[in-house]
Amino acid sequence: MPPLASRQHIRTEQRRYRRAQDGRAWSIKDLPKYYYHRNFCDVLYGVEASLGHLLGKPSLSFLSQFRNLPFPAQCAYVRMCGRKGVVFNVEKFDYPEIDALSAQFEILKAKGFVRSVGPAEYRSYLCSLTKPDLILLLSDNLCDSVYKKSWKKDKLIDVAIDEIDFNCLALPKTIWVQSRTHALEYILFLHSGQVENNLQSLTLQELGLIKTPKSERKYGARFDCHDSAKTAWFYAAGLRDFRQENTKRLAELTASLESWPEPLCPVSTGNRDKLLHKLGGLLERRGDISAALRVYTQSDTSLCNERVVRLRYKTGDKTWVKTRLEEMIENPSSDDEHAFAEDFYARKFKKKRTSVVTDILRDAETLQLDEAFRNQPERAAMHYFREQGMACYRTENVPWRNLFGLLFWDELYGKTSPQDVPIALKSGSFYSDNANEIEGKLADLDTPHLVMIQLLKTLTKHFGKHQKIVNWGSRSLDRLQAMVESSPKGALAHILRLMAKDWRGTKDGFPDLMIIEDGICRFVEIKAAGDVIRRNQLARLRQLRTAGFRTEILQVNWRVDPDQTYVVVDVETTGGRPGLHRVTEIGAVKVRSGKIIDEWSSLINPQRSIPANITRITGISQDMVANAPVFAEVAKSFEAFMGDAIFAAHNVNFDYGFINAEFQMIDKRFRHPKICTCSSMRKLYPGHASYSLKNLCREFHIDLKSHHRALCDAKAAAELLFLVNEKRLEDER
């Protein structure tokens, strides 16, 4: 295969892309006077033009009558749609570009786009008030003893509803309720796939205040008829009501369960199952088990099936549960369901005291790793395997999704603009729709060099395009190449075929690490004390083993490793704020087994002035650094010196923060576990008046002849590290 030198070009483009994305996302644009009206019309009339066959009578009537409104009235309506809520006091609107704003709302009322507030909107009206206005309303109608001004707004609203009759209120004539919200919601759903009755997200995108890119497609294009789209909207709206905790609407949905529309497309099927699972969980939390069962049994997903089994076992229906579990083991709907059924059956009907997961963890091999990595168990394991001379990569889900997305890019997206996740994957029809093409590409995996050429071409051609399968991270290609070239024959094809057939069930849960030993890769899941194995992780381990991969689970125990390599670092700077102030000198010593084995130091040109008081402290002047290298020129050398060592320093966050900031300025990553000699000495050697480097060196007779010069301070901190590790080893014995 050709050399992959072009990776550097790809990575450079990636960095440019990220910077461009960040800049675009947070810059405020100069907007034309009626930009909001233009955006609104682009959405409405775009949907009408391309998706008119999906519009019913309410939406068509909405479009027709909106088009016939006077321009100022249209602007007033769009401004209202851009605000949160459905009840508005026009008196508080400040839109000077709209003439006679109050008169425009009278026009909107006559055409049915707004109406007066009624009892049904009582709560919405109270929510639209500011807290001071709400307290004023309460004080005008109730005694002070009924409520307290310090109460939260929600509680004050409840008091108002309970104690004040809506019909007794004299509401201002400037308060209106937005009408025809369902028609607008439906049109916006066809456009974006989101159920919303206002334009806040579109407005925020236009202002550049959210990073979500504008869709290059119409969401409704995935529906073949009005009934199909309307059904999908029904279930998406139900999920919206659940997120917004609309208890009244959720109660209505539960009561009308049997009359829910039949799903007519994969989108509505998936959302219906999600909604059933969420409603069932809500009813469980409320203690209504019979209602929860009624809801769960409407879905055949593994999550709902599991809840039915657990609830019926809890209510004593053990004979039914035993039979059902045997059916699930014999013919499971997914790997997750099979894992649950086997585990639950073993524990409840075979008198097994521990779960399958617990047994796996108990039987797992244990790695003894240095406790400096305590908060980074995967990184610690990578360090361990690399010390053994093995190639080791952090994997989890990303390389699998990247390989899947790049290999099947044409089948996923064709000639259309990329989508977040193609509907065929969500629906489960991707494999059946593209079986011949998929099997052809899976067969090509037996010739790794040809596959890598194709993957590189796809990566270069489509790099940076927005979608939610391929991660454009800079290390993607290295891991892919290692995976493709070192996998057992047929193993990758087996897993990718499963992903193509059941994306929802196989897109995550992959092990943490990939280790390559003797040219063959294996996968390892790392678990520290207190970690658990999730069901999808267990299912993925089984699938990988079936495919032909060697997989294992390793537990991590922490200890002090006397042979661990540390690099003790000290930096001198122009001030105390990383990013603003810069490094003027770095001194570093590499230590192992209680001895200094190497050292590295350099003056650094900070590319800014050194304050006089800093020169007095460090002795480093402007003249001394004038011809010194800038950090970018020594970064590679320092990075090589660090290797995989633990970063140690006295007040480590100061030194690490400056080094990290310098690497960020040259668009490079710097990540190492840290240990602080200051905090460690404070913990292990208590009772000293001061834990400054100077004082501790005096107390423990450590040479510090050139304090505030980096290499001298680094050597002194290394002596403190020896004391720390000596004490830590004693405490372990």
Legacy VTK file of the C-alpha trace (Angstrom):
# vtk DataFile Version 3.0
C-alpha trace
ASCII
DATASET POLYDATA
POINTS 733 float
0.000 0.000 0.000
1.174 3.593 -0.513
2.917 5.327 2.394
0.526 7.179 4.652
2.589 10.377 4.750
-0.536 12.213 3.684
-1.864 11.624 7.197
-0.096 14.804 8.262
-2.004 16.750 5.607
-5.269 15.234 6.825
-4.461 16.112 10.422
-3.569 19.679 9.445
-6.927 19.981 7.702
-8.632 18.556 10.760
-7.143 21.268 12.954
-8.200 23.956 10.503
-11.688 22.481 10.392
-12.032 22.501 14.190
-10.826 26.094 14.433
-13.180 27.152 11.649
-16.076 25.381 13.352
-15.352 27.072 16.662
-15.022 30.474 15.054
-18.231 30.081 13.086
-20.171 28.843 16.059
-19.491 31.723 18.405
-19.285 34.810 16.169
-22.307 37.130 16.062
-23.244 38.073 12.519
-24.508 41.377 11.225
-28.079 40.461 10.353
-30.406 42.200 7.897
-33.431 44.036 9.277
-36.042 41.341 8.674
-33.755 38.279 8.804
-36.208 36.406 11.039
-39.032 36.795 8.509
-36.806 35.547 5.710
-35.745 32.492 7.734
-39.335 31.686 8.669
-40.522 31.916 5.078
-37.558 29.864 3.839
-38.610 27.064 6.172
-42.357 27.239 5.524
-42.263 27.620 1.785
-39.343 25.216 1.429
-41.380 22.515 3.134
-44.417 23.422 1.030
-42.429 23.193 -2.202
-40.575 19.943 -1.551
-42.865 18.128 0.886
-46.308 19.373 -0.068
-47.606 15.808 -0.393
-47.041 15.357 3.374
-49.092 18.396 4.384
-52.653 17.971 5.609
-55.499 20.478 5.618
-54.482 22.305 8.867
-50.938 22.927 7.595
-52.047 23.956 4.103
-54.591 26.347 5.615
-51.914 27.786 7.908
-49.571 28.421 4.961
-52.276 29.958 2.816
-53.563 32.332 5.461
-50.084 33.323 6.643
-49.181 34.208 3.055
-52.233 36.510 2.873
-51.362 38.444 6.043
-49.977 41.974 5.676
-46.188 42.036 5.909
-46.090 43.793 9.340
-48.534 41.234 10.755
-46.373 38.425 9.395
-43.344 39.962 11.113
-45.254 40.289 14.395
-46.261 36.629 14.246
-42.727 35.459 13.446
-41.322 37.544 16.314
-43.810 35.876 18.645
-42.816 32.436 17.335
-39.201 33.220 18.169
-40.034 33.583 21.856
-40.474 30.900 24.475
-43.976 29.933 25.588
-47.444 30.365 24.074
-48.767 33.351 26.109
-47.297 36.792 25.452
-47.798 40.350 26.647
-47.327 42.425 23.507
-46.772 45.498 25.654
-43.378 44.053 26.561
-42.333 43.420 22.959
-39.680 45.818 21.696
-39.531 45.539 17.919
-39.229 49.068 16.502
-39.067 47.832 12.905
-42.744 46.734 13.120
-45.214 49.620 12.825
-48.294 49.677 15.097
-47.403 46.406 16.793
-50.606 46.161 18.850
-52.701 46.673 15.710
-50.889 43.810 14.000
-51.987 41.454 16.761
-55.592 42.515 16.231
-55.148 41.429 12.606
-53.597 38.155 13.762
-56.582 37.583 16.051
-59.036 38.144 13.218
-57.203 35.545 11.110
-56.964 32.983 13.925
-53.220 33.184 14.583
-53.695 34.447 18.158
-56.574 34.511 20.614
-57.401 35.770 24.067
-56.264 33.880 27.150
-58.819 31.371 28.459
-58.990 29.080 31.504
-57.088 26.381 29.613
-54.078 28.720 29.392
-54.200 29.840 33.043
-50.946 28.126 33.998
-49.224 29.247 30.800
-50.279 32.819 31.536
-48.850 32.652 35.062
-45.622 31.148 33.726
-45.276 34.083 31.333
-45.204 36.545 34.243
-41.985 37.587 35.913
-41.738 36.636 39.561
-42.285 40.266 40.725
-45.407 40.487 38.541
-46.630 37.162 39.907
-46.138 38.334 43.498
-48.021 41.541 42.658
-50.934 39.496 41.305
-50.987 37.392 44.474
-50.841 40.436 46.745
-53.800 42.005 44.902
-55.941 38.897 45.348
-54.752 37.036 48.463
-53.750 37.634 52.054
-50.023 37.676 52.771
-50.421 34.649 55.049
-51.312 32.384 52.128
-47.921 32.616 50.427
-44.352 33.788 50.973
-42.473 35.997 48.572
-39.359 33.879 49.060
-41.032 30.801 47.575
-39.906 29.597 44.168
-41.947 30.690 41.198
-43.421 27.223 40.549
-44.822 27.089 44.074
-46.290 30.599 43.753
-47.966 29.550 40.497
-49.546 26.541 42.219
-50.888 28.823 44.960
-52.372 31.202 42.388
-54.108 28.369 40.539
-55.485 26.879 43.758
-56.593 30.129 45.390
-57.514 32.560 42.595
-60.383 31.940 40.196
-59.262 32.687 36.645
-62.609 34.290 35.819
-62.024 36.861 38.569
-58.870 38.178 36.907
-58.947 41.270 34.740
-56.274 40.519 32.160
-54.755 43.286 30.024
-55.947 43.384 26.429
-52.336 43.217 25.286
-52.006 39.549 26.313
-52.434 36.954 23.578
-52.202 33.188 23.170
-50.471 31.779 20.115
-52.901 29.672 18.061
-52.443 27.064 15.359
-49.410 25.708 17.187
-50.054 22.149 15.974
-49.932 23.211 12.338
-46.666 25.081 12.864
-45.177 22.237 14.944
-45.909 19.797 12.143
-44.277 21.952 9.468
-41.187 22.485 11.617
-41.054 18.749 12.282
-40.975 18.026 8.547
-38.151 20.525 8.215
-35.893 19.522 11.108
-37.229 16.370 12.738
-37.712 18.276 16.001
-41.082 18.993 17.601
-41.115 22.671 18.522
-43.689 25.447 18.281
-41.212 28.305 18.172
-38.196 29.305 16.152
-35.640 29.625 18.941
-33.263 27.011 17.544
-33.351 28.572 14.066
-32.729 32.013 15.563
-29.789 30.790 17.634
-28.274 29.122 14.589
-28.617 32.315 12.572
-26.955 34.312 15.327
-24.163 31.771 15.519
-24.842 31.044 19.178
-25.186 27.283 18.862
-22.870 24.920 17.062
-25.583 22.778 15.455
-25.088 23.131 11.703
-28.049 23.865 9.497
-29.591 20.813 7.928
-28.898 20.442 4.224
-31.944 18.244 3.775
-35.584 18.095 4.664
-36.285 15.604 7.416
-39.692 14.829 5.968
-38.146 13.399 2.809
-37.955 10.064 4.626
-41.778 9.759 4.701
-43.731 8.454 1.745
-47.178 9.765 2.701
-49.011 12.186 4.972
-50.203 9.468 7.361
-46.658 8.173 7.820
-45.285 11.649 8.619
-48.196 12.529 10.905
-47.741 9.307 12.884
-44.026 10.021 13.329
-44.920 13.526 14.506
-47.373 12.083 17.044
-44.671 9.960 18.700
-42.000 12.647 18.502
-44.438 15.038 20.198
-45.044 12.448 22.917
-41.315 12.247 23.636
-41.212 16.053 23.728
-44.043 16.086 26.278
-42.102 13.587 28.389
-38.949 15.731 28.314
-40.976 18.775 29.293
-42.741 16.825 32.071
-46.147 17.726 30.672
-48.063 15.615 33.187
-51.479 16.415 31.750
-50.473 15.347 28.260
-48.700 12.215 29.539
-51.841 11.215 31.449
-53.851 11.634 28.239
-51.355 9.483 26.318
-51.504 6.720 28.921
-55.310 6.743 28.974
-55.497 6.554 25.175
-52.853 3.826 24.798
-55.038 1.460 22.795
-55.927 4.164 20.278
-52.367 5.236 19.475
-51.792 5.277 15.706
-50.075 2.266 14.186
-46.433 3.089 13.319
-46.060 3.358 9.553
-42.311 3.939 9.277
-39.084 3.112 11.165
-38.975 6.584 12.747
-42.382 6.242 14.382
-41.673 2.628 15.379
-38.490 3.606 17.197
-40.057 6.628 18.883
-43.124 4.623 19.900
-40.929 2.053 21.660
-38.954 4.797 23.400
-42.134 6.492 24.545
-43.605 3.247 25.870
-40.439 2.510 27.846
-40.378 6.015 29.336
-44.082 5.994 30.216
-43.775 2.572 31.793
-40.854 3.776 33.897
-42.833 6.828 35.018
-45.758 4.651 36.097
-43.397 2.302 37.946
-41.923 5.212 39.889
-45.439 6.233 40.849
-46.153 2.709 42.118
-48.799 1.864 39.504
-47.427 -1.561 38.521
-50.507 -2.772 36.631
-50.532 0.343 34.453
-46.785 0.008 33.868
-47.231 -3.582 32.707
-50.044 -2.482 30.422
-47.690 0.020 28.806
-44.602 -2.212 28.611
-46.462 -5.068 26.931
-47.268 -2.824 23.967
-43.584 -2.987 22.930
-41.407 -5.975 22.017
-38.059 -4.270 22.669
-35.552 -5.910 24.993
-35.831 -3.084 27.529
-39.608 -3.379 27.813
-39.465 -7.171 27.827
-36.977 -7.054 30.706
-39.218 -4.757 32.746
-42.206 -7.036 32.203
-40.239 -10.039 33.440
-38.926 -8.209 36.495
-42.323 -6.774 37.435
-44.185 -10.061 37.009
-41.556 -11.838 39.083
-41.949 -9.150 41.741
-45.718 -9.682 41.811
-45.250 -13.450 42.278
-46.016 -14.758 38.779
-42.932 -17.005 38.794
-44.283 -19.774 36.559
-44.988 -17.294 33.770
-41.567 -15.669 34.265
-39.742 -19.025 34.058
-41.474 -19.913 30.806
-40.889 -16.469 29.345
-37.183 -16.488 30.232
-36.754 -19.869 28.548
-38.375 -18.408 25.416
-36.060 -15.396 25.527
-32.984 -17.614 25.915
-34.095 -19.831 23.044
-35.139 -17.009 20.712
-33.870 -13.618 21.964
-34.645 -10.399 20.126
-31.093 -9.144 20.777
-27.834 -10.011 22.506
-28.804 -7.730 25.382
-32.044 -9.654 25.889
-30.205 -12.974 25.773
-27.664 -11.817 28.372
-30.421 -10.586 30.692
-32.520 -13.750 30.322
-29.597 -16.098 31.014
-28.471 -14.112 34.036
-31.943 -13.658 35.544
-32.853 -17.325 34.960
-29.642 -18.535 36.613
-30.124 -16.353 39.687
-33.852 -16.887 40.201
-34.403 -20.487 39.121
-31.027 -22.202 39.517
-30.321 -20.752 42.961
-27.188 -19.101 41.700
-26.221 -16.384 44.165
-24.177 -14.186 41.863
-24.832 -12.758 38.433
-22.950 -13.702 35.275
-21.326 -10.282 35.342
-20.115 -10.743 38.918
-18.631 -14.129 38.026
-16.810 -12.668 35.050
-15.296 -9.920 37.174
-14.248 -12.390 39.859
-12.549 -14.610 37.296
-10.798 -11.743 35.521
-7.026 -11.467 35.666
-5.767 -8.616 37.844
-3.120 -6.086 36.808
-1.079 -4.402 39.538
-0.518 -0.862 38.265
1.053 2.240 39.714
-1.409 4.315 41.704
-0.284 7.515 40.018
-2.667 6.412 37.247
-5.538 5.879 39.689
-7.946 8.153 37.809
-6.883 6.816 34.413
-7.119 3.009 34.502
-7.221 2.600 30.722
-4.173 4.815 30.313
-2.398 2.873 33.058
-3.092 -0.405 31.274
-1.861 1.022 27.967
1.357 2.074 29.682
1.745 -1.427 31.155
1.323 -3.210 27.816
3.644 -0.824 26.013
6.256 -1.420 28.688
5.933 -5.119 27.766
6.823 -4.229 24.173
3.304 -4.517 22.734
1.493 -2.030 20.517
-1.578 -0.779 22.368
-4.400 1.528 21.225
-7.363 3.099 22.980
-10.378 1.876 21.063
-13.852 1.631 22.601
-16.470 2.481 19.957
-14.741 5.064 17.770
-12.564 2.887 15.475
-15.415 0.447 14.896
-17.786 3.237 13.897
-15.083 4.873 11.792
-14.340 1.642 9.940
-18.051 1.034 9.410
-18.731 4.589 8.226
-15.740 4.876 5.884
-16.154 1.388 4.423
-19.866 1.821 3.711
-19.932 5.589 3.075
-21.494 5.255 -0.377
-24.195 2.888 0.852
-24.916 5.090 3.874
-25.048 8.437 2.107
-24.854 7.839 -1.642
-24.833 11.130 -3.485
-26.881 12.950 -0.849
-25.557 15.169 1.902
-24.587 13.195 5.034
-27.250 12.818 7.690
-26.789 12.530 11.442
-27.568 8.797 11.338
-29.155 7.419 8.154
-32.699 6.255 8.645
-31.903 2.814 7.211
-29.538 2.193 10.128
-32.125 3.252 12.678
-34.816 1.126 11.080
-32.661 -1.968 10.657
-33.111 -2.114 6.875
-29.564 -1.055 5.927
-28.228 -4.571 5.345
-31.233 -5.859 3.420
-31.281 -2.706 1.262
-27.576 -3.050 0.343
-26.752 -6.729 0.886
-24.740 -7.297 -2.312
-22.636 -4.149 -1.959
-22.002 -4.786 1.734
-20.938 -8.411 1.241
-18.603 -7.351 -1.555
-16.844 -4.866 0.670
-16.700 -7.313 3.571
-14.940 -9.796 1.293
-12.336 -7.118 0.481
-11.301 -7.038 4.144
-9.224 -10.157 3.449
-6.830 -7.907 1.464
-5.940 -5.240 4.056
-3.701 -3.061 1.851
-6.468 -2.587 -0.729
-8.991 -1.759 1.979
-6.633 0.841 3.478
-6.237 2.539 0.091
-10.020 2.799 -0.222
-10.451 4.019 3.357
-7.814 6.715 2.829
-9.526 7.883 -0.370
-12.892 8.099 1.392
-11.369 9.889 4.375
-9.635 12.451 2.180
-12.718 13.052 0.006
-15.264 13.471 2.787
-13.159 14.742 5.681
-15.016 17.174 7.947
-18.522 16.499 6.657
-21.097 16.639 9.436
-22.582 13.288 10.415
-22.668 11.158 13.545
-20.887 7.960 12.573
-17.300 8.828 11.599
-15.182 10.763 14.074
-12.675 12.920 12.232
-10.138 12.762 15.087
-6.477 12.892 14.143
-5.652 9.379 15.386
-8.412 7.601 13.502
-6.310 6.349 10.603
-3.549 4.841 12.768
-6.001 2.730 14.746
-7.911 1.687 11.640
-4.769 0.543 9.895
-3.662 -1.451 12.938
-7.108 -3.041 13.258
-7.445 -3.927 9.570
-3.940 -5.367 9.255
-3.888 -7.415 12.483
-7.405 -8.885 12.734
-7.943 -12.631 12.247
-9.286 -13.507 8.819
-13.036 -13.001 8.619
-13.326 -11.493 12.105
-13.844 -7.882 11.055
-16.378 -8.919 8.430
-18.363 -10.808 11.076
-18.628 -7.778 13.376
-19.318 -5.258 10.597
-22.059 -7.506 9.252
-23.696 -7.507 12.684
-23.448 -3.706 12.774
-25.028 -3.452 9.333
-27.917 -5.682 10.366
-28.485 -4.215 13.829
-26.871 -0.792 14.204
-28.860 0.116 17.308
-27.835 -3.074 19.072
-24.133 -3.122 18.126
-22.975 0.489 17.792
-21.471 0.697 21.280
-20.096 -1.358 24.170
-16.787 -2.305 22.494
-13.761 -2.980 24.748
-11.405 -0.230 25.905
-8.119 -1.339 24.373
-6.711 -3.095 21.325
-3.384 -4.851 21.899
-1.269 -6.181 19.054
1.052 -9.025 19.932
2.924 -11.107 17.335
0.956 -9.355 14.604
-2.482 -10.365 15.936
-4.851 -8.006 17.738
-6.878 -8.775 20.829
-9.331 -6.638 22.775
-9.331 -5.886 26.477
-11.969 -4.328 28.722
-10.392 -2.580 31.732
-12.264 -2.459 35.030
-11.095 -0.687 38.175
-12.490 -1.322 41.657
-16.199 -0.464 41.736
-16.642 -0.617 37.959
-19.376 -2.818 36.519
-19.812 -4.568 33.207
-22.750 -3.159 31.311
-24.910 -5.570 29.403
-23.967 -4.162 26.016
-20.270 -4.599 26.905
-20.870 -8.234 27.792
-22.761 -8.774 24.529
-19.955 -7.190 22.520
-17.310 -9.374 24.190
-19.305 -12.451 23.231
-19.707 -11.266 19.653
-15.999 -10.537 19.306
-15.124 -14.006 20.608
-17.589 -15.615 18.201
-16.006 -13.613 15.367
-12.591 -15.038 16.191
-11.012 -12.265 18.247
-9.293 -13.005 21.529
-10.975 -10.853 24.179
-10.618 -10.554 27.924
-11.531 -8.482 30.947
-8.745 -7.238 33.196
-9.214 -5.797 36.657
-6.869 -3.138 37.968
-5.432 -2.931 41.450
-3.326 0.050 42.460
0.090 -0.107 44.062
3.374 1.788 44.164
5.634 0.520 41.406
9.296 1.036 42.346
10.281 0.559 38.704
7.864 3.207 37.419
9.416 5.941 35.281
8.797 9.548 36.318
9.876 12.794 34.743
10.218 15.503 37.391
9.694 18.901 35.791
10.167 22.503 36.810
9.343 25.525 34.669
10.230 29.176 35.006
7.746 31.612 33.491
6.998 35.269 32.825
4.072 35.182 35.272
1.440 33.003 36.862
-1.274 32.591 34.199
-0.845 29.803 31.604
-1.718 30.980 28.115
-1.204 34.637 28.981
2.256 34.270 30.472
4.856 32.064 28.845
7.583 29.596 29.749
11.169 30.896 29.896
12.945 27.716 31.000
12.218 24.003 31.390
14.254 21.622 33.508
13.420 17.931 33.708
14.991 14.807 35.167
13.953 11.250 34.429
13.961 8.937 37.436
13.424 5.230 37.968
13.995 2.962 40.955
15.110 5.848 43.153
17.775 7.129 40.755
18.086 9.958 38.237
18.772 8.274 34.895
18.585 11.221 32.481
18.049 14.976 32.340
16.779 17.597 29.878
16.780 21.399 30.050
16.485 24.428 27.833
15.944 28.147 28.018
12.843 29.138 26.036
12.219 32.366 24.161
8.787 33.360 25.569
8.098 35.714 22.629
7.082 38.386 25.107
8.815 40.573 27.672
10.014 39.224 31.013
8.901 41.495 33.894
11.717 42.929 36.002
10.432 41.329 39.190
10.504 37.881 37.492
14.098 38.467 36.424
15.003 39.342 40.017
13.491 36.047 41.230
14.728 33.666 38.514
17.808 35.446 37.226
16.527 34.900 33.671
16.751 38.096 31.646
15.535 39.173 28.248
19.067 38.944 26.865
19.424 35.339 28.050
16.394 34.161 26.072
16.810 36.403 23.017
18.549 33.661 21.010
16.932 30.728 22.795
14.556 28.440 20.851
10.825 29.085 20.980
8.782 26.308 22.549
7.668 24.886 19.194
11.321 24.171 18.374
11.918 22.081 21.522
8.455 20.553 21.895
9.291 17.377 19.973
12.471 16.825 21.983
10.705 17.379 25.301
7.820 15.140 24.251
10.257 12.357 23.398
11.981 12.816 26.760
8.631 12.462 28.551
7.689 9.281 26.694
5.019 7.474 28.710
6.359 8.660 32.053
4.393 10.130 34.929
4.689 13.918 35.146
5.916 14.955 38.606
6.503 18.418 39.995
6.331 20.466 43.172
2.881 22.109 42.943
2.329 19.998 39.836
-0.700 21.844 38.468
1.379 24.984 37.956
4.101 23.300 35.897
1.731 20.935 34.092
-0.632 23.805 33.304
2.107 25.828 31.611
3.500 22.895 29.645
-0.009 21.924 28.530
-0.757 25.505 27.482
2.423 25.663 25.416
1.500 22.459 23.608
-2.009 23.770 22.970
-0.542 26.890 21.346
1.155 24.713 18.745
-2.003 22.613 18.360
-0.594 19.501 20.011
-1.937 17.306 22.761
-0.120 16.808 26.066
-1.559 14.184 28.396
0.256 12.475 31.238
-0.718 11.260 34.690
0.499 13.589 37.417
1.911 13.360 40.909
2.561 16.353 43.152
5.541 16.226 45.513
4.106 19.123 47.549
0.732 17.542 48.347
2.335 14.100 48.746
4.893 15.421 51.249
2.131 17.208 53.115
0.189 13.928 53.370
3.055 11.548 54.113
5.329 13.797 56.171
2.966 15.986 58.227
3.958 18.592 60.780
6.192 20.964 58.827
5.566 24.690 59.039
5.964 25.142 55.288
5.904 22.761 52.340
7.617 25.085 49.889
10.432 23.532 47.886
13.008 25.699 49.644
11.824 24.834 53.153
11.532 21.087 52.503
14.998 21.011 50.970
16.346 22.670 54.108
14.453 20.265 56.384
15.606 17.146 54.518
19.128 18.385 53.639
18.576 18.444 49.887
20.946 20.505 47.733
19.238 23.623 46.294
22.097 25.915 45.260
20.394 27.602 42.294
16.811 27.955 43.455
14.421 29.214 40.768
16.502 27.791 37.952
14.516 25.004 36.379
16.980 22.095 36.302
18.146 22.694 39.870
14.583 22.837 41.162
13.645 19.714 39.170
16.542 17.753 40.725
15.506 18.905 44.202
11.881 17.896 43.554
13.143 14.494 42.385
14.775 13.970 45.800
11.406 14.737 47.394
9.777 12.206 45.064
12.209 9.549 46.308
11.111 10.315 49.878
7.450 10.138 48.839
7.809 6.772 47.097
9.876 5.371 49.951
7.083 6.218 52.367
4.387 4.913 50.038
6.169 1.569 49.698
6.484 1.315 53.472
2.762 1.927 53.880
1.963 -0.871 51.398
3.944 -3.498 53.307
LINES 1 734
733 0 1 2 3 4 5 6 7 8 9 10 11 12 13 14 15 16 17 18 19 20 21 22 23 24 25 26 27 28 29 30 31 32 33 34 35 36 37 38 39 40 41 42 43 44 45 46 47 48 49 50 51 52 53 54 55 56 57 58 59 60 61 62 63 64 65 66 67 68 69 70 71 72 73 74 75 76 77 78 79 80 81 82 83 84 85 86 87 88 89 90 91 92 93 94 95 96 97 98 99 100 101 102 103 104 105 106 107 108 109 110 111 112 113 114 115 116 117 118 119 120 121 122 123 124 125 126 127 128 129 130 131 132 133 134 135 136 137 138 139 140 141 142 143 144 145 146 147 148 149 150 151 152 153 154 155 156 157 158 159 160 161 162 163 164 165 166 167 168 169 170 171 172 173 174 175 176 177 178 179 180 181 182 183 184 185 186 187 188 189 190 191 192 193 194 195 196 197 198 199 200 201 202 203 204 205 206 207 208 209 210 211 212 213 214 215 216 217 218 219 220 221 222 223 224 225 226 227 228 229 230 231 232 233 234 235 236 237 238 239 240 241 242 243 244 245 246 247 248 249 250 251 252 253 254 255 256 257 258 259 260 261 262 263 264 265 266 267 268 269 270 271 272 273 274 275 276 277 278 279 280 281 282 283 284 285 286 287 288 289 290 291 292 293 294 295 296 297 298 299 300 301 302 303 304 305 306 307 308 309 310 311 312 313 314 315 316 317 318 319 320 321 322 323 324 325 326 327 328 329 330 331 332 333 334 335 336 337 338 339 340 341 342 343 344 345 346 347 348 349 350 351 352 353 354 355 356 357 358 359 360 361 362 363 364 365 366 367 368 369 370 371 372 373 374 375 376 377 378 379 380 381 382 383 384 385 386 387 388 389 390 391 392 393 394 395 396 397 398 399 400 401 402 403 404 405 406 407 408 409 410 411 412 413 414 415 416 417 418 419 420 421 422 423 424 425 426 427 428 429 430 431 432 433 434 435 436 437 438 439 440 441 442 443 444 445 446 447 448 449 450 451 452 453 454 455 456 457 458 459 460 461 462 463 464 465 466 467 468 469 470 471 472 473 474 475 476 477 478 479 480 481 482 483 484 485 486 487 488 489 490 491 492 493 494 495 496 497 498 499 500 501 502 503 504 505 506 507 508 509 510 511 512 513 514 515 516 517 518 519 520 521 522 523 524 525 526 527 528 529 530 531 532 533 534 535 536 537 538 539 540 541 542 543 544 545 546 547 548 549 550 551 552 553 554 555 556 557 558 559 560 561 562 563 564 565 566 567 568 569 570 571 572 573 574 575 576 577 578 579 580 581 582 583 584 585 586 587 588 589 590 591 592 593 594 595 596 597 598 599 600 601 602 603 604 605 606 607 608 609 610 611 612 613 614 615 616 617 618 619 620 621 622 623 624 625 626 627 628 629 630 631 632 633 634 635 636 637 638 639 640 641 642 643 644 645 646 647 648 649 650 651 652 653 654 655 656 657 658 659 660 661 662 663 664 665 666 667 668 669 670 671 672 673 674 675 676 677 678 679 680 681 682 683 684 685 686 687 688 689 690 691 692 693 694 695 696 697 698 699 700 701 702 703 704 705 706 707 708 709 710 711 712 713 714 715 716 717 718 719 720 721 722 723 724 725 726 727 728 729 730 731 732
